Amino acid sequence: MVNNMQDTFFIETAEQAKKLLTPHRINLLKAMVEPRTCKELAAQFEQSPQQINYHVKILEKEGLIQKVQEKRIRGTIEATYQAKARSYWLAPQLVGQIGSPRQAKDQSSLHYLMSLAEEMLSDVGRLGQQSEAGQQVPSLGLSAQIHLPQGARRQAFLEEVQLVFQQLATKYGLPDSPDSDQPETFKLALTCYPSQGEMNDV
């Protein structure tokens, strides 16, 4: 079974973003972090395989998922799909191009930030249990306060952050070679939100 999942996939076209930014397809992508067939997804989401296949084909066409295996079952071909990455980054220049500006901003920032925070809390809670059990848990936390006025300076910051994040994901997203030692996998999450009491429109 082919498996070359990236840590981060950068969505750089409005067409990709429009195809992805629906609750159902986001949930499908989350389910396909592990390889799944349309039949398995249909059972999980209580839909017909035909309904699931419709969304899967759209995600595959836009390069957001990949076919990792095919096998013949009773004369038919059953395909297994997997998400291309564990997380998806929406390019800043796309905000405002998808639906209304308010809708695009909500979908690409706050909603994802809340989901990411929930995921981090869950992960850290499990790691905390390992630490209490005496296991060494290497981790890193960084925090900084920045000042971003509206306009070109804020856009420049977004573009610079995206570039640095993309460089890190590209450099460290996959093992150096199939023959290298199995690396320990880490999750890198980056958030940016207004400080408490400074809830101006951002």
ZAMIDO-777935 format. One line per 5 residues: their letters; for each residue x, y, z of N, C-alpha, C. Coordinates in steps of 0.1 Angstrom, whole numbers, plus 5000, padded with zeros to 4 digits. Example, Ala and Ser with C-alpha at 12.3 -4.5 7.8 and 13.67 -1.06 7.14 Angstrom:
2
AS) 5132:4943:5078:5123:4955:5078:5132:4967:5078 | 5128:4978:5071:5137:4989:5071:5129:5000:5079 .
end
This chain:
202
MVNNM) 5008:4988:5000:5000:5000:5000:5009:5013:5000 | 5006:5022:4991:5014:5034:4990:5010:5043:5001 | 5020:5049:5008:5017:5058:5019:5028:5069:5020 | 5026:5081:5014:5035:5091:5014:5028:5104:5019 | 5021:5103:5030:5013:5114:5036:5023:5125:5040 .
QDTFF) 5019:5137:5037:5027:5149:5041:5021:5153:5055 | 5029:5161:5062:5024:5167:5074:5014:5179:5071 | 5018:5187:5061:5010:5199:5057:5008:5199:5042 | 4995:5203:5038:4992:5205:5024:4988:5219:5023 | 4994:5227:5014:4991:5241:5012:4981:5242:5001 .
IETAE) 4969:5248:5004:4958:5250:4995:4961:5264:4989 | 4964:5264:4976:4968:5277:4970:4959:5281:4959 | 4949:5274:4955:4939:5278:4945:4925:5279:4951 | 4917:5288:4946:4904:5290:4951:4895:5278:4948 | 4898:5271:4937:4890:5260:4934:4892:5249:4944 .
QAKKL) 4904:5246:4948:4907:5236:4958:4899:5240:4971 | 4900:5252:4975:4894:5257:4988:4879:5255:4987 | 4873:5259:4976:4858:5258:4975:4854:5243:4976 | 4862:5234:4970:4858:5220:4971:4860:5214:4985 | 4869:5220:4993:4872:5215:5006:4863:5221:5017 .
LTPHR) 4861:5234:5016:4855:5240:5028:4840:5238:5029 | 4836:5225:5031:4823:5221:5035:4824:5212:5047 | 4816:5213:5057:4817:5205:5069:4819:5190:5066 | 4811:5185:5056:4811:5171:5053:4824:5166:5048 | 4830:5174:5038:4842:5170:5032:4854:5172:5042 .
INLLK) 4853:5182:5051:4864:5183:5061:4863:5170:5070 | 4851:5166:5074:4850:5154:5082:4855:5141:5075 | 4853:5141:5062:4858:5130:5054:4873:5130:5054 | 4879:5141:5052:4894:5142:5053:4899:5138:5066 | 4893:5142:5077:4897:5138:5090:4897:5123:5091 .
AMVEP) 4886:5117:5086:4885:5102:5087:4895:5095:5078 | 4900:5102:5068:4909:5096:5058:4924:5098:5062 | 4926:5103:5075:4940:5103:5079:4946:5089:5079 | 4937:5079:5082:4940:5065:5080:4933:5060:5067 | 4939:5051:5059:4933:5046:5047:4919:5041:5049 .
RTCKE) 4910:5045:5040:4896:5041:5041:4890:5038:5027 | 4881:5029:5026:4874:5027:5014:4861:5034:5015 | 4854:5036:5003:4841:5043:5003:4831:5035:5012 | 4832:5022:5011:4823:5014:5019:4825:5017:5034 | 4837:5018:5038:4840:5020:5053:4835:5034:5057 .
LAAQF) 4838:5044:5048:4833:5058:5051:4818:5058:5051 | 4811:5051:5042:4797:5051:5042:4791:5046:5055 | 4797:5035:5060:4793:5030:5073:4795:5040:5084 | 4806:5047:5084:4810:5056:5095:4800:5068:5095 | 4797:5073:5083:4789:5085:5082:4774:5082:5079 .
EQSPQ) 4770:5069:5079:4757:5065:5076:4751:5071:5063 | 4759:5069:5053:4755:5073:5039:4757:5062:5030 | 4752:5063:5018:4754:5052:5008:4768:5053:5002 | 4774:5042:4998:4787:5043:4992:4787:5052:4980 | 4776:5053:4972:4775:5062:4961:4776:5077:4965 .
QINYH) 4770:5080:4976:4771:5094:4981:4785:5098:4985 | 4791:5088:4992:4805:5090:4997:4814:5091:4985 | 4812:5082:4975:4821:5082:4963:4821:5095:4955 | 4809:5102:4955:4808:5115:4949:4817:5125:4955 | 4818:5126:4968:4826:5135:4975:4841:5131:4974 .
VKILE) 4844:5118:4975:4857:5113:4974:4863:5117:4960 | 4856:5115:4950:4861:5118:4936:4864:5132:4935 | 4856:5141:4941:4859:5156:4940:4872:5159:4947 | 4874:5153:4959:4886:5155:4967:4898:5150:4960 | 4896:5138:4954:4908:5132:4946:4911:5141:4934 .
KEGLI) 4901:5146:4927:4904:5154:4915:4912:5167:4919 | 4909:5172:4930:4916:5185:4935:4929:5182:4941 | 4933:5169:4942:4946:5165:4948:4946:5166:4963 | 4935:5166:4970:4934:5167:4984:4935:5153:4991 | 4932:5142:4984:4934:5128:4988:4940:5121:4977 .
QKVQE) 4945:5108:4980:4951:5100:4970:4946:5086:4972 | 4946:5079:4961:4943:5065:4960:4956:5057:4964 | 4955:5049:4975:4967:5042:4980:4967:5027:4977 | 4955:5022:4973:4954:5007:4971:4942:5004:4963 | 4943:4994:4954:4931:4988:4947:4931:4973:4949 .
KRIRG) 4920:4967:4951:4919:4952:4951:4906:4948:4945 | 4906:4936:4939:4895:4931:4932:4887:4922:4942 | 4874:4925:4943:4865:4918:4952:4852:4914:4944 | 4851:4901:4942:4839:4896:4935:4837:4903:4921 | 4848:4905:4914:4847:4910:4901:4847:4925:4900 .
TIEAT) 4847:4932:4912:4847:4947:4912:4860:4952:4918 | 4864:4964:4915:4876:4970:4920:4872:4979:4932 | 4878:4976:4944:4876:4984:4956:4888:4992:4958 | 4887:5006:4958:4898:5015:4960:4899:5019:4975 | 4911:5021:4980:4913:5027:4993:4920:5040:4991 .
YQAKA) 4914:5050:4999:4919:5064:4998:4925:5069:5011 | 4934:5079:5010:4940:5085:5022:4942:5099:5020 | 4940:5107:5030:4943:5122:5029:4957:5124:5025 | 4960:5135:5017:4973:5138:5013:4982:5143:5024 | 4975:5148:5035:4983:5154:5046:4975:5153:5059 .
RSYWL) 4982:5155:5070:4975:5155:5083:4968:5168:5086 | 4973:5179:5080:4967:5192:5081:4967:5200:5068 | 4958:5210:5067:4957:5217:5055:4958:5232:5058 | 4966:5239:5050:4969:5253:5053:4963:5261:5041 | 4954:5270:5044:4947:5279:5034:4956:5291:5032 .
APQLV) 4960:5293:5019:4969:5305:5016:4962:5318:5020 | 4968:5327:5026:4962:5340:5030:4955:5347:5019 | 4961:5347:5007:4955:5354:4995:4942:5349:4991 | 4938:5337:4996:4925:5331:4992:4914:5337:5000 | 4917:5342:5012:4906:5347:5021:4899:5358:5014 .
GQIGS) 4886:5357:5013:4878:5368:5006:4874:5363:4992 | 4881:5353:4986:4877:5348:4973:4867:5337:4974 | 4864:5332:4985:4856:5320:4987:4843:5324:4994 | 4832:5324:4987:4819:5329:4993:4820:5343:4997 | 4813:5347:5008:4815:5361:5013:4827:5362:5021 .
PRQAK) 4833:5374:5021:4845:5376:5029:4844:5372:5044 | 4832:5374:5050:4830:5370:5063:4830:5355:5065 | 4823:5348:5055:4822:5334:5056:4836:5328:5054 | 4843:5333:5044:4857:5327:5041:4866:5329:5053 | 4865:5341:5060:4874:5344:5071:4870:5334:5083 .
DQSSL) 4857:5332:5085:4853:5323:5096:4858:5309:5093 | 4856:5304:5081:4859:5290:5078:4874:5288:5078 | 4882:5298:5074:4896:5295:5072:4904:5299:5085 | 4898:5305:5095:4906:5309:5106:4900:5304:5119 | 4889:5311:5124:4884:5308:5137:4879:5294:5139 .
HYLMS) 4872:5289:5129:4866:5275:5130:4878:5265:5130 | 4888:5267:5122:4899:5258:5122:4907:5259:5135 | 4909:5272:5140:4916:5274:5152:4909:5266:5164 | 4896:5267:5165:4889:5260:5175:4891:5245:5174 | 4890:5240:5162:4892:5225:5160:4906:5221:5164 .
LAEEM) 4916:5230:5160:4930:5227:5163:4932:5227:5178 | 4926:5237:5185:4927:5238:5200:4922:5225:5207 | 4910:5221:5202:4905:5208:5207:4914:5196:5205 | 4919:5196:5193:4929:5184:5190:4941:5185:5199 | 4947:5197:5201:4959:5199:5209:4956:5195:5223 .
LSDVG) 4944:5199:5229:4941:5196:5243:4940:5181:5244 | 4934:5174:5235:4933:5160:5235:4946:5153:5235 | 4955:5158:5225:4968:5152:5224:4977:5154:5237 | 4977:5167:5242:4985:5170:5253:4980:5162:5266 | 4967:5160:5267:4961:5152:5278:4967:5138:5278 .
RLGQQ) 4967:5132:5266:4973:5118:5265:4988:5118:5268 | 4995:5128:5263:5009:5129:5265:5012:5131:5280 | 5003:5139:5287:5004:5141:5301:5003:5128:5309 | 4995:5119:5305:4994:5106:5311:5006:5098:5310 | 5012:5099:5298:5025:5092:5295:5036:5098:5304 .
SEAGQ) 5036:5111:5306:5046:5117:5314:5045:5113:5329 | 5032:5113:5333:5030:5109:5347:5034:5094:5349 | 5033:5086:5339:5037:5072:5340:5052:5070:5339 | 5060:5081:5338:5074:5080:5338:5081:5081:5325 | 5073:5082:5314:5079:5082:5300:5083:5096:5297 .
QVPSL) 5095:5097:5290:5100:5110:5286:5092:5115:5274 | 5087:5127:5275:5079:5133:5264:5085:5146:5259 | 5094:5145:5248:5100:5157:5243:5089:5166:5237 | 5090:5179:5241:5080:5188:5235:5086:5203:5235 | 5079:5212:5229:5084:5225:5228:5072:5235:5227 .
GLSAQ) 5072:5245:5235:5061:5255:5234:5067:5269:5233 | 5062:5277:5223:5067:5291:5221:5055:5300:5220 | 5057:5312:5226:5046:5322:5226:5053:5336:5224 | 5046:5344:5216:5051:5358:5215:5039:5367:5212 | 5041:5380:5216:5031:5390:5214:5036:5399:5202 .
IHLPQ) 5028:5401:5192:5031:5409:5181:5021:5419:5178 | 5024:5430:5171:5015:5441:5168:5014:5442:5153 | 5001:5440:5148:4999:5440:5134:4987:5450:5130 | 4991:5461:5125:4980:5471:5121:4974:5465:5108 | 4962:5471:5105:4955:5467:5092:4964:5471:5081 .
GARRQ) 4963:5464:5069:4970:5469:5057:4981:5460:5053 | 4991:5466:5046:5002:5459:5039:5010:5451:5049 | 5013:5457:5061:5022:5451:5071:5016:5437:5076 | 5003:5437:5078:4996:5425:5082:4997:5414:5071 | 4995:5418:5059:4995:5409:5047:5010:5404:5046 .
AFLEE) 5019:5412:5048:5033:5408:5047:5037:5398:5058 | 5031:5400:5070:5033:5390:5080:5027:5377:5077 | 5015:5376:5072:5009:5364:5068:5017:5356:5057 | 5021:5364:5047:5029:5357:5037:5042:5352:5042 | 5049:5359:5051:5062:5355:5057:5060:5342:5065 .
VQLVF) 5049:5342:5073:5047:5331:5082:5044:5318:5073 | 5036:5320:5063:5032:5309:5054:5045:5304:5047 | 5054:5312:5043:5066:5308:5036:5075:5300:5046 | 5077:5305:5058:5085:5298:5068:5079:5285:5071 | 5066:5284:5074:5059:5272:5077:5060:5262:5066 .
QQLAT) 5059:5267:5054:5059:5258:5042:5074:5252:5041 | 5084:5260:5043:5098:5256:5042:5100:5245:5053 | 5095:5247:5065:5097:5237:5075:5090:5224:5072 | 5077:5225:5067:5070:5213:5064:5076:5205:5052 | 5082:5212:5043:5088:5206:5031:5101:5199:5036 .
KYGLP) 5109:5206:5044:5122:5201:5048:5120:5189:5058 | 5111:5189:5067:5110:5179:5077:5097:5171:5076 | 5089:5172:5066:5077:5165:5065:5078:5151:5062 | 5088:5146:5056:5090:5132:5052:5104:5128:5056 | 5106:5115:5059:5120:5110:5062:5129:5113:5051 .
DSPDS) 5142:5114:5054:5152:5118:5044:5153:5107:5033 | 5152:5094:5036:5152:5083:5027:5146:5071:5033 | 5141:5062:5024:5135:5049:5030:5145:5041:5039 | 5158:5043:5037:5167:5036:5044:5171:5042:5058 | 5166:5055:5060:5170:5062:5072:5163:5056:5084 .
DQPET) 5168:5058:5096:5162:5053:5108:5148:5059:5109 | 5138:5051:5115:5125:5056:5116:5124:5068:5126 | 5120:5079:5121:5120:5091:5129:5108:5092:5138 | 5109:5099:5149:5098:5101:5158:5090:5113:5152 | 5077:5111:5151:5068:5121:5145:5063:5131:5155 .
FKLAL) 5064:5144:5151:5060:5155:5160:5049:5162:5152 | 5040:5169:5159:5030:5178:5153:5034:5192:5156 | 5035:5200:5145:5038:5214:5146:5025:5222:5143 | 5020:5230:5153:5008:5238:5151:5011:5253:5154 | 5006:5261:5145:5009:5275:5146:4995:5283:5147 .
TCYPS) 4993:5291:5157:4981:5299:5158:4984:5314:5159 | 4975:5322:5155:4976:5336:5157:4962:5342:5159 | 4959:5349:5170:4946:5354:5173:4947:5366:5182 | 4937:5374:5182:4937:5387:5190:4939:5384:5205 | 4948:5393:5211:4950:5392:5226:4937:5395:5233 .
QGEMN) 4935:5390:5245:4922:5393:5252:4921:5408:5254 | 4909:5413:5251:4906:5427:5253:4909:5435:5240 | 4914:5429:5230:4917:5436:5217:4910:5429:5206 | 4897:5428:5207:4889:5420:5198:4884:5429:5186 | 4893:5437:5180:4889:5444:5168:4888:5435:5157 .
DV) 4881:5439:5146:4880:5430:5134:4893:5427:5128 | 4897:5414:5127:4910:5411:5122:4908:5402:5110 .
end
